[in-house]
Structure formats: structure tokens, C-alpha cells
Amino acid sequence: RSSDGFGLYAVEFDLHGDRQCASSSGGMNCTVRAFPAGYGMHITDPMETFFDLADVRPAGSPPLTFYAEHAYRWTRAPRRRVGKLLTMISTGTFKPHDDYLLHFDAARPSEYLYWQEGRWPANVSLVHLYWHTHHAYVDDLWAVSAGAASLRLRQLFGGMFSNLTALGLDVRSAQRLILAQLSRAQSECVACASPPLLRCSLDPDRWEVEGDAARSHYSRYRAPHCPEWDVVAGGPFTLL
């Protein structure tokens, strides 16, 4: 389905509640995806749009009238291509979307570490990144330009999905261990094509207070802390 051999995941634009910014940062204007002049996303197949609406009003509320608006700007003129690279953390090798489960012990609240590594498929520049995660359950999320072996993740935590509480750790102490291994990897890196660095992390300020106290906190989009990142084909990365 793709002439350049990279395949086609076909989620050209992904916008929902987690993409809305705080009112002070633009609100719904953050859902606009615009490319620089001369650039565009090459669409080869018919597009489909859909949306979900979560009606949290009390049972028996009157019928609700609502609508969705989707707007696109397009051209048939040639443009320099913009691609969308999708990565995810799954329970083993990379899998299709939404076909895996994790097991948490609800009776014993715990903190967990979850990671996966991969290699870049091409030489590209990453200019805009976001984490598709849900803030009530995720403390932080990192992208590191190093493989799991360089960070000694298996030696430290025993596997890709680790109960930190059972190991006598928490998120902050685990982060300190990882940063220490990252510092060691940096000292061992001589003329590396892909220097081992912490490239991206979550912005902790990602909530907005609105309405009554019972439903006052809403998750909002915050751009990750990521400078522009030039990656090399075959170079390693790890998501944690």
C-alpha cells in the first residue's frame, strides 16, 4: 500500500480530549495540525473520519444534540513529504493497536516501569512529538536514544514490565538508576552515530481545573520536552 516500502498505518490525524490544550495555551486551537509552507502529508487512500462522545450527564437527561466538525486543507500540487511515525510500548514485540493487556494488582497499589526498544527505519528529523497516554495513570514517559542493553534495563528491573514496588523502588528511584546508566553509556560513547541521550519527557503541568470540585481536573495536551531530533536509520531508541 506504500510505494516507499514503509507501509501504511493510516491514522493521519489523531485528535481527541488529550489533544486539547489548557485555555491559557490555546484550548481547542491545539487540535490544528498544520505543516510548513511547501510540506504536506501524501494521502493515497480514501480517508474516513469518526468520533466518540462520552455523555456523562445523569441518567434520564433530555436528548442531546451534538455535531462533529472536520476540516482539511489539501492540494494536488507536489509537496515535500511529511511522515507520521507511530511507536508504542506493548507486552512483547511491536503489535497492532489495542490487542494487548497488562495486569495490575488493584488490592496492592503499586508503581510500575514499562519499556520497549526499537530501531529507526530511516534517516529523518523529528520535529513534532506527542505521547498518546492518559495522565491519571502515567507519571512520566521518556524517549532515550539508546538501546535497553546500554541502559542495563533487564539487569536492573528484570524485564519489560516491572513492579517497582515489589523491587523496593518507586518511579523516582528507578529514574535515578536509569539516568546513572545513561551517564555511564555517554562516557563510553566515542564518535557515536546516535549519542545516548534523554530526548523527550512528559510535561508535569498537564491538568486544568474547570467546573465544580467533583469534576474539576481535566487532562490537557502539553507538548513533550523534546528538542528537534535527527535520527539515523538503524539507530536505537527506548521508550520508558
SETITI-378738 format. One record per atom (N, C-alpha, C): residue number from 1; residue in three letters; x, y negated, z. Coordinates in steps of 0.1 Angstrom, whole numbers. Each point is the difference from the previous one (the first is absolute). Layout:
n  res  px  py  pz
NUM  ala  X  Y  Z $
...
***
This chain:
n  res  px  py  pz
1  arg  8  12  0 $
1  arg  -8  -12  0 $
1  arg  9  -13  0 $
2  ser  13  2  1 $
2  ser  8  -12  0 $
2  ser  12  2  -10 $
3  ser  2  -9  -8 $
3  ser  11  1  -11 $
3  ser  14  -1  6 $
4  asp  1  -6  12 $
4  asp  14  -1  6 $
4  asp  4  11  9 $
5  gly  -9  10  2 $
5  gly  4  12  7 $
5  gly  -3  -1  15 $
6  phe  -5  -11  5 $
6  phe  -2  -2  14 $
6  phe  -13  5  5 $
7  gly  -9  4  -9 $
7  gly  -13  4  5 $
7  gly  -9  -12  3 $
8  leu  -12  3  5 $
8  leu  -10  -11  2 $
8  leu  -8  4  12 $
9  tyr  1  -8  10 $
9  tyr  -8  2  12 $
9  tyr  -14  -7  -1 $
10  ala  0  -11  -7 $
10  ala  -13  -7  -3 $
10  ala  -7  -6  12 $
11  val  8  -6  8 $
11  val  -6  -9  10 $
11  val  6  -14  -2 $
12  glu  -5  -6  -11 $
12  glu  7  -13  -4 $
12  glu  -1  -11  11 $
13  phe  -12  -1  6 $
13  phe  -2  -10  10 $
13  phe  -7  7  12 $
14  asp  5  -2  12 $
14  asp  -5  7  11 $
14  asp  -3  -11  11 $
15  leu  -12  -4  2 $
15  leu  -4  -11  8 $
15  leu  -11  4  9 $
16  his  2  -1  14 $
16  his  -12  1  9 $
16  his  3  -8  12 $
17  gly  -6  3  11 $
17  gly  1  -8  12 $
17  gly  14  -2  5 $
18  asp  9  10  -2 $
18  asp  14  -2  4 $
18  asp  7  -10  -8 $
19  arg  -6  -5  -11 $
19  arg  7  -9  -9 $
19  arg  -4  -15  2 $
20  gln  -10  -1  9 $
20  gln  -4  -14  3 $
20  gln  9  -6  10 $
21  cys  5  -13  -3 $
21  cys  9  -6  10 $
21  cys  -8  -7  11 $
22  ala  7  -5  10 $
22  ala  -7  -8  10 $
22  ala  -4  -13  -7 $
23  ser  -10  -6  6 $
23  ser  -6  -12  -6 $
23  ser  11  -11  -2 $
24  ser  9  -1  10 $
24  ser  10  -10  -1 $
24  ser  10  3  -11 $
25  ser  0  12  -6 $
25  ser  10  4  -10 $
25  ser  -7  2  -14 $
26  gly  -12  -4  -1 $
26  gly  -7  1  -13 $
26  gly  -12  8  -1 $
27  gly  -2  8  11 $
27  gly  -13  9  0 $
27  gly  -1  9  -12 $
28  met  -11  -1  -7 $
28  met  -2  9  -11 $
28  met  8  -4  -12 $
29  asn  6  -11  0 $
29  asn  9  -4  -12 $
29  asn  12  10  -1 $
30  cys  3  7  11 $
30  cys  11  10  0 $
30  cys  -3  12  -9 $
31  thr  -13  2  -3 $
31  thr  -3  11  -9 $
31  thr  3  -2  -14 $
32  val  4  -12  -4 $
32  val  4  -3  -14 $
32  val  14  7  -3 $
33  arg  1  7  -11 $
33  arg  13  5  -4 $
33  arg  3  -6  -14 $
34  ala  10  -9  0 $
34  ala  3  -8  -12 $
34  ala  15  3  -2 $
35  phe  4  1  -13 $
35  phe  13  3  -4 $
35  phe  6  -13  -6 $
36  pro  14  -2  0 $
36  pro  6  -12  -5 $
36  pro  -3  -1  -15 $
37  ala  1  -12  -6 $
37  ala  -2  -2  -14 $
37  ala  9  9  -8 $
38  gly  -6  6  -10 $
38  gly  8  9  -9 $
38  gly  0  15  5 $
39  tyr  -6  3  12 $
39  tyr  0  13  5 $
39  tyr  -14  5  0 $
40  gly  -2  14  0 $
40  gly  -13  6  1 $
40  gly  1  14  2 $
41  met  -11  6  5 $
41  met  -1  15  2 $
41  met  -6  6  -12 $
42  his  6  10  -6 $
42  his  -4  6  -12 $
42  his  -11  11  3 $
43  ile  -12  -3  -4 $
43  ile  -12  9  2 $
43  ile  -2  8  -12 $
44  thr  0  14  1 $
44  thr  -2  8  -11 $
44  thr  -14  7  0 $
45  asp  -6  2  11 $
45  asp  -13  7  1 $
45  asp  -11  -9  4 $
46  pro  -13  3  -2 $
46  pro  -11  -7  5 $
46  pro  1  -2  15 $
47  met  -4  -12  5 $
47  met  1  -2  14 $
47  met  -14  2  7 $
48  glu  1  4  12 $
48  glu  -13  2  8 $
48  glu  2  -8  13 $
49  thr  -10  -7  4 $
49  thr  0  -7  13 $
49  thr  -11  6  9 $
50  phe  3  0  13 $
50  phe  -10  5  10 $
50  phe  3  -7  13 $
51  phe  -9  1  9 $
51  phe  2  -6  14 $
51  phe  -9  7  9 $
52  asp  4  -1  13 $
52  asp  -8  5  11 $
52  asp  -4  -11  9 $
53  leu  -11  1  6 $
53  leu  -5  -10  10 $
53  leu  -3  7  13 $
54  ala  6  -4  11 $
54  ala  -2  5  13 $
54  ala  -10  -9  7 $
55  asp  -13  4  1 $
55  asp  -10  -8  7 $
55  asp  0  4  15 $
56  val  5  -9  8 $
56  val  1  3  15 $
56  val  -11  -6  8 $
57  arg  -11  -4  -7 $
57  arg  -11  -6  7 $
57  arg  -8  11  8 $
58  pro  -8  -4  10 $
58  pro  -7  10  7 $
58  pro  -10  7  -9 $
59  ala  -3  13  4 $
59  ala  -10  8  -7 $
59  ala  -13  -7  -1 $
60  gly  -7  1  -11 $
60  gly  -13  -7  -2 $
60  gly  1  -14  -5 $
61  ser  12  -5  -3 $
61  ser  1  -13  -5 $
61  ser  -6  -1  -14 $
62  pro  -5  -12  -4 $
62  pro  -6  -1  -13 $
62  pro  9  3  -11 $
63  pro  -6  3  -12 $
63  pro  9  3  -12 $
63  pro  10  -11  -2 $
64  leu  12  4  -5 $
64  leu  11  -10  -2 $
64  leu  2  -2  -15 $
65  thr  0  -12  -4 $
65  thr  3  -3  -14 $
65  thr  15  -4  -1 $
66  phe  7  7  -9 $
66  phe  15  -3  -1 $
66  phe  4  3  -14 $
67  tyr  12  -5  -3 $
67  tyr  6  2  -13 $
67  tyr  15  0  1 $
68  ala  6  5  -11 $
68  ala  15  0  -1 $
68  ala  3  -8  -13 $
69  glu  11  -7  1 $
69  glu  5  -7  -12 $
69  glu  14  4  -3 $
70  his  2  4  -12 $
70  his  14  4  -5 $
70  his  3  -9  -12 $
71  ala  12  -6  0 $
71  ala  4  -9  -11 $
71  ala  14  3  -4 $
72  tyr  2  1  -14 $
72  tyr  13  3  -5 $
72  tyr  3  -10  -11 $
73  arg  13  -2  -2 $
73  arg  5  -8  -11 $
73  arg  9  9  -8 $
74  trp  -3  0  -13 $
74  trp  7  10  -9 $
74  trp  3  -6  -13 $
75  thr  9  6  -7 $
75  thr  4  -4  -13 $
75  thr  5  12  -8 $
76  arg  -1  -1  -13 $
76  arg  6  11  -9 $
76  arg  14  -4  -4 $
77  ala  5  -12  3 $
77  ala  13  -4  -4 $
77  ala  11  8  9 $
78  pro  11  3  -6 $
78  pro  10  7  7 $
78  pro  5  -8  12 $
79  arg  3  7  11 $
79  arg  5  -6  12 $
79  arg  11  9  6 $
80  arg  9  -6  7 $
80  arg  10  9  8 $
80  arg  -8  7  10 $
81  arg  3  13  1 $
81  arg  -9  9  8 $
81  arg  3  -2  15 $
82  val  -10  0  8 $
82  val  0  1  14 $
82  val  -5  14  4 $
83  gly  7  7  8 $
83  gly  -5  14  4 $
83  gly  -4  0  15 $
84  lys  -7  10  3 $
84  lys  -4  2  14 $
84  lys  5  13  5 $
85  leu  9  0  10 $
85  leu  5  13  5 $
85  leu  -7  3  13 $
86  leu  -5  12  0 $
86  leu  -8  5  12 $
86  leu  9  10  7 $
87  thr  2  -2  13 $
87  thr  7  10  8 $
87  thr  -9  3  12 $
88  met  2  11  6 $
88  met  -8  3  12 $
88  met  7  10  9 $
89  ile  -4  0  13 $
89  ile  6  10  9 $
89  ile  -11  11  2 $
90  ser  4  12  -4 $
90  ser  -9  11  1 $
90  ser  6  11  9 $
91  thr  -7  11  2 $
91  thr  5  11  9 $
91  thr  11  8  -5 $
92  gly  3  -1  -13 $
92  gly  11  8  -5 $
92  gly  6  -7  -12 $
93  thr  0  6  -12 $
93  thr  3  -7  -12 $
93  thr  -11  -10  -3 $
94  phe  3  -10  -9 $
94  phe  -10  -9  -4 $
94  phe  -12  7  -6 $
95  lys  -12  -4  4 $
95  lys  -12  6  -4 $
95  lys  -10  -10  -5 $
96  pro  -10  4  -7 $
96  pro  -11  -9  -4 $
96  pro  -6  -7  12 $
97  his  -8  -10  -3 $
97  his  -5  -8  10 $
97  his  -11  7  8 $
98  asp  0  -2  14 $
98  asp  -10  5  9 $
98  asp  -2  15  0 $
99  asp  10  8  -1 $
99  asp  -2  14  1 $
99  asp  9  7  11 $
100  tyr  2  -8  10 $
100  tyr  8  6  11 $
100  tyr  -5  -5  13 $
101  leu  3  7  11 $
101  leu  -5  -3  13 $
101  leu  11  0  10 $
102  leu  -1  -8  10 $
102  leu  10  0  11 $
102  leu  -9  3  13 $
103  his  7  7  9 $
103  his  -7  4  13 $
103  his  6  -8  11 $
104  phe  -9  -7  8 $
104  phe  3  -8  11 $
104  phe  -7  6  12 $
105  asp  7  0  12 $
105  asp  -6  5  12 $
105  asp  -8  -12  7 $
106  ala  -13  -1  -2 $
106  ala  -8  -11  6 $
106  ala  0  0  15 $
107  ala  2  12  6 $
107  ala  0  1  15 $
107  ala  13  -6  6 $
108  arg  10  -1  -8 $
108  arg  13  -4  5 $
108  arg  5  -11  -10 $
109  pro  -4  -12  2 $
109  pro  5  -11  -9 $
109  pro  15  0  -1 $
110  ser  5  -1  -12 $
110  ser  14  1  -3 $
110  ser  4  -9  -11 $
111  glu  13  -2  -1 $
111  glu  5  -8  -11 $
111  glu  8  9  -9 $
112  tyr  -1  -2  -13 $
112  tyr  5  9  -10 $
112  tyr  10  -8  -10 $
113  leu  8  8  -6 $
113  leu  9  -5  -11 $
113  leu  -3  9  -12 $
114  tyr  -2  -6  -11 $
114  tyr  -3  7  -12 $
114  tyr  8  -6  -12 $
115  trp  7  9  -7 $
115  trp  9  -6  -11 $
115  trp  0  9  -12 $
116  gln  4  -6  -11 $
116  gln  2  8  -12 $
116  gln  10  -7  -9 $
117  glu  8  7  -7 $
117  glu  10  -6  -9 $
117  glu  -3  3  -14 $
118  gly  6  -8  -9 $
118  gly  -1  2  -15 $
118  gly  11  -7  -7 $
119  arg  0  1  -13 $
119  arg  10  -7  -8 $
119  arg  -7  -8  -11 $
120  trp  5  -11  -3 $
120  trp  -6  -9  -10 $
120  trp  1  5  -14 $
121  pro  -11  -1  -8 $
121  pro  0  6  -13 $
121  pro  6  -8  -11 $
122  ala  4  -13  3 $
122  ala  5  -9  -10 $
122  ala  7  -11  6 $
123  asn  8  -8  -8 $
123  asn  5  -12  5 $
123  asn  -11  -11  -1 $
124  val  -4  -5  11 $
124  val  -10  -10  1 $
124  val  3  -11  11 $
125  ser  -7  -11  -1 $
125  ser  0  -10  10 $
125  ser  -14  0  7 $
126  leu  0  2  13 $
126  leu  -12  0  8 $
126  leu  -3  -15  4 $
127  val  -11  -6  -4 $
127  val  -2  -14  3 $
127  val  -12  -2  9 $
128  his  -9  10  1 $
128  his  -12  -2  9 $
128  his  -3  14  6 $
129  leu  0  1  13 $
129  leu  -3  12  7 $
129  leu  -11  -1  10 $
130  tyr  -8  10  2 $
130  tyr  -9  0  11 $
130  tyr  -2  14  5 $
131  trp  -3  1  13 $
131  trp  -3  13  6 $
131  trp  -14  3  1 $
132  his  -5  11  -6 $
132  his  -14  4  1 $
132  his  0  9  13 $
133  thr  -3  -7  11 $
133  thr  -1  7  13 $
133  thr  -11  -7  8 $
134  his  -3  5  11 $
134  his  -10  -5  9 $
134  his  5  -4  13 $
135  his  -1  -13  3 $
135  his  8  -6  11 $
135  his  -3  6  14 $
136  ala  -12  4  2 $
136  ala  -4  5  13 $
136  ala  8  12  4 $
137  tyr  6  7  -10 $
137  tyr  7  13  3 $
137  tyr  14  0  -3 $
138  val  5  -11  -7 $
138  val  14  0  -4 $
138  val  7  -12  7 $
139  asp  11  3  7 $
139  asp  7  -10  7 $
139  asp  10  -7  -9 $
140  asp  7  7  -9 $
140  asp  9  -6  -9 $
140  asp  3  10  -11 $
141  leu  5  -5  -12 $
141  leu  3  8  -11 $
141  leu  12  -6  -7 $
142  trp  10  9  -2 $
142  trp  13  -5  -6 $
142  trp  2  7  -13 $
143  ala  7  -7  -9 $
143  ala  6  5  -12 $
143  ala  15  -2  1 $
144  val  8  11  -2 $
144  val  14  -1  2 $
144  val  7  6  -13 $
145  ser  10  -7  -4 $
145  ser  7  5  -12 $
145  ser  11  9  4 $
146  ala  -4  12  5 $
146  ala  9  11  4 $
146  ala  -9  12  1 $
147  gly  7  12  -1 $
147  gly  -7  12  1 $
147  gly  -1  5  14 $
148  ala  -9  10  3 $
148  ala  -2  5  13 $
148  ala  13  5  6 $
149  ala  8  7  -8 $
149  ala  13  6  5 $
149  ala  9  -11  6 $
150  ser  1  -12  -8 $
150  ser  8  -11  5 $
150  ser  -4  -5  13 $
151  leu  -14  0  3 $
151  leu  -5  -5  12 $
151  leu  -1  11  11 $
152  arg  4  13  -4 $
152  arg  -1  11  9 $
152  arg  -13  2  7 $
153  leu  -11  -2  -8 $
153  leu  -13  1  6 $
153  leu  -4  14  5 $
154  arg  4  10  -7 $
154  arg  -4  13  4 $
154  arg  8  4  13 $
155  gln  12  -4  1 $
155  gln  8  2  13 $
155  gln  -6  -7  11 $
156  leu  -5  -12  -2 $
156  leu  -5  -9  11 $
156  leu  -14  4  4 $
157  phe  -8  4  -10 $
157  phe  -15  1  3 $
157  phe  -5  14  -4 $
158  gly  7  8  -6 $
158  gly  -4  14  -3 $
158  gly  -8  2  -12 $
159  gly  -6  -10  -6 $
159  gly  -8  2  -12 $
159  gly  -6  -13  -5 $
160  met  -8  2  -10 $
160  met  -6  -12  -6 $
160  met  -12  -6  8 $
161  phe  -6  8  8 $
161  phe  -11  -5  9 $
161  phe  3  4  14 $
162  ser  4  -10  8 $
162  ser  5  3  13 $
162  ser  -8  -7  11 $
163  asn  -3  7  11 $
163  asn  -7  -6  11 $
163  asn  11  -6  9 $
164  leu  1  -13  -1 $
164  leu  11  -7  8 $
164  leu  -2  2  15 $
165  thr  -12  -1  4 $
165  thr  -3  1  15 $
165  thr  5  13  5 $
166  ala  -2  11  -7 $
166  ala  5  13  4 $
166  ala  15  1  0 $
167  leu  6  -8  -8 $
167  leu  15  -1  0 $
167  leu  6  -9  10 $
168  gly  -9  -7  8 $
168  gly  5  -9  10 $
168  gly  3  -14  -6 $
169  leu  -6  -3  -12 $
169  leu  3  -12  -7 $
169  leu  -13  -8  -2 $
170  asp  1  -12  -5 $
170  asp  -11  -8  -5 $
170  asp  4  -6  -13 $
171  val  -9  -8  -6 $
171  val  4  -6  -12 $
171  val  12  -9  1 $
172  arg  1  -8  10 $
172  arg  11  -9  1 $
172  arg  14  7  2 $
173  ser  0  10  8 $
173  ser  12  7  2 $
173  ser  4  8  -12 $
174  ala  -10  5  -8 $
174  ala  3  7  -12 $
174  ala  6  -9  -10 $
175  gln  -6  -13  -1 $
175  gln  6  -10  -9 $
175  gln  14  -3  3 $
176  arg  3  -1  13 $
176  arg  14  -2  4 $
176  arg  10  11  -5 $
177  leu  -5  12  1 $
177  leu  8  12  -4 $
177  leu  3  -1  -15 $
178  ile  -11  -3  -8 $
178  ile  1  -1  -14 $
178  ile  9  -11  -4 $
179  leu  -1  -12  6 $
179  leu  8  -11  -3 $
179  leu  15  3  3 $
180  ala  3  7  10 $
180  ala  14  4  3 $
180  ala  5  9  -11 $
181  gln  -8  9  -5 $
181  gln  5  9  -11 $
181  gln  1  -8  -13 $
182  leu  -9  -10  -2 $
182  leu  2  -9  -12 $
182  leu  12  -8  1 $
183  ser  4  -5  12 $
183  ser  13  -7  1 $
183  ser  12  9  -3 $
184  arg  -1  13  5 $
184  arg  11  9  -3 $
184  arg  1  3  -15 $
185  ala  -12  2  -7 $
185  ala  0  2  -14 $
185  ala  6  -12  -8 $
186  gln  -3  -12  5 $
186  gln  6  -12  -6 $
186  gln  15  0  1 $
187  ser  5  3  11 $
187  ser  14  0  2 $
187  ser  8  11  -8 $
188  glu  -8  10  -4 $
188  glu  6  11  -8 $
188  glu  -2  -3  -15 $
189  cys  -8  -10  -3 $
189  cys  -3  -2  -14 $
189  cys  11  -9  -7 $
190  val  7  6  -10 $
190  val  11  -7  -7 $
190  val  -4  -1  -15 $
191  ala  -2  -12  -5 $
191  ala  -5  -2  -14 $
191  ala  -12  8  -3 $
192  cys  -10  0  9 $
192  cys  -12  8  -3 $
192  cys  -9  -7  -10 $
193  ala  -6  8  -9 $
193  ala  -9  -5  -10 $
193  ala  -12  -5  7 $
194  ser  -4  6  11 $
194  ser  -12  -4  7 $
194  ser  3  -1  15 $
195  pro  5  -12  5 $
195  pro  4  -1  14 $
195  pro  -12  4  9 $
196  pro  3  7  11 $
196  pro  -10  4  10 $
196  pro  -4  -12  8 $
197  leu  -13  -5  -2 $
197  leu  -5  -12  7 $
197  leu  -14  2  4 $
198  leu  -5  -6  10 $
198  leu  -14  -1  3 $
198  leu  -6  -11  -9 $
199  arg  -8  4  -10 $
199  arg  -4  -9  -11 $
199  arg  -14  -6  3 $
200  cys  -9  7  7 $
200  cys  -13  -5  3 $
200  cys  -5  4  13 $
201  ser  -9  -8  6 $
201  ser  -6  4  13 $
201  ser  -14  -8  0 $
202  leu  -8  5  9 $
202  leu  -14  -6  2 $
202  leu  2  -14  7 $
203  asp  -9  -9  -3 $
203  asp  -1  -12  7 $
203  asp  -9  3  12 $
204  pro  4  -3  12 $
204  pro  -8  4  12 $
204  pro  -13  -9  1 $
205  asp  0  -12  -6 $
205  asp  -11  -9  1 $
205  asp  -10  3  -11 $
206  arg  -8  10  2 $
206  arg  -9  4  -10 $
206  arg  -15  2  4 $
207  trp  -4  -8  10 $
207  trp  -13  0  5 $
207  trp  -6  -14  0 $
208  glu  -13  0  -1 $
208  glu  -7  -13  0 $
208  glu  -12  1  9 $
209  val  -3  -10  9 $
209  val  -11  1  9 $
209  val  -12  -8  -6 $
210  glu  -11  7  -1 $
210  glu  -12  -7  -5 $
210  glu  -12  6  7 $
211  gly  -10  -8  1 $
211  gly  -13  4  6 $
211  gly  0  3  15 $
212  asp  -9  9  4 $
212  asp  -1  2  14 $
212  asp  11  9  5 $
213  ala  1  1  13 $
213  ala  12  7  6 $
213  ala  -1  15  -3 $
214  ala  -11  6  -1 $
214  ala  -1  14  -3 $
214  ala  6  4  -13 $
215  arg  -1  -9  -10 $
215  arg  5  3  -13 $
215  arg  9  -11  -5 $
216  ser  9  -4  8 $
216  ser  8  -12  -3 $
216  ser  12  2  -8 $
217  his  6  12  0 $
217  his  13  1  -6 $
217  his  -1  8  -14 $
218  tyr  5  -7  -10 $
218  tyr  -1  6  -14 $
218  tyr  14  1  -5 $
219  ser  3  11  -7 $
219  ser  13  1  -6 $
219  ser  1  -8  -12 $
220  arg  11  -7  -2 $
220  arg  2  -9  -11 $
220  arg  13  4  -7 $
221  tyr  1  -3  -13 $
221  tyr  12  2  -8 $
221  tyr  11  -10  4 $
222  arg  11  5  2 $
222  arg  13  -8  1 $
222  arg  10  7  -9 $
223  ala  6  -9  -8 $
223  ala  11  6  -9 $
223  ala  11  6  9 $
224  pro  5  11  -4 $
224  pro  11  6  8 $
224  pro  12  -8  -1 $
225  his  9  2  10 $
225  his  13  -7  0 $
225  his  9  7  -10 $
226  cys  -1  -4  -12 $
226  cys  8  6  -11 $
226  cys  6  -10  -9 $
227  pro  13  -2  0 $
227  pro  6  -8  -11 $
227  pro  0  8  -13 $
228  glu  2  -7  -11 $
228  glu  0  6  -13 $
228  glu  10  12  0 $
229  trp  -3  11  -5 $
229  trp  8  12  1 $
229  trp  2  6  -13 $
230  asp  13  0  -5 $
230  asp  3  6  -12 $
230  asp  5  15  2 $
231  val  -7  9  -6 $
231  val  3  14  3 $
231  val  6  7  -12 $
232  val  7  10  3 $
232  val  8  8  -11 $
232  val  -7  13  -2 $
233  ala  -2  5  -12 $
233  ala  -6  13  -3 $
233  ala  8  10  8 $
234  gly  -7  9  7 $
234  gly  6  11  8 $
234  gly  5  -4  14 $
235  gly  -1  -13  3 $
235  gly  3  -5  13 $
235  gly  -10  5  10 $
236  pro  5  3  13 $
236  pro  -9  5  10 $
236  pro  -8  -11  7 $
237  phe  -11  4  5 $
237  phe  -8  -9  9 $
237  phe  -7  9  10 $
238  thr  -3  -6  12 $
238  thr  -8  7  10 $
238  thr  -10  -9  5 $
239  leu  -12  5  2 $
239  leu  -11  -7  6 $
239  leu  -2  6  14 $
240  leu  -2  -9  10 $
240  leu  -2  5  14 $
240  leu  -11  -8  6 $
***
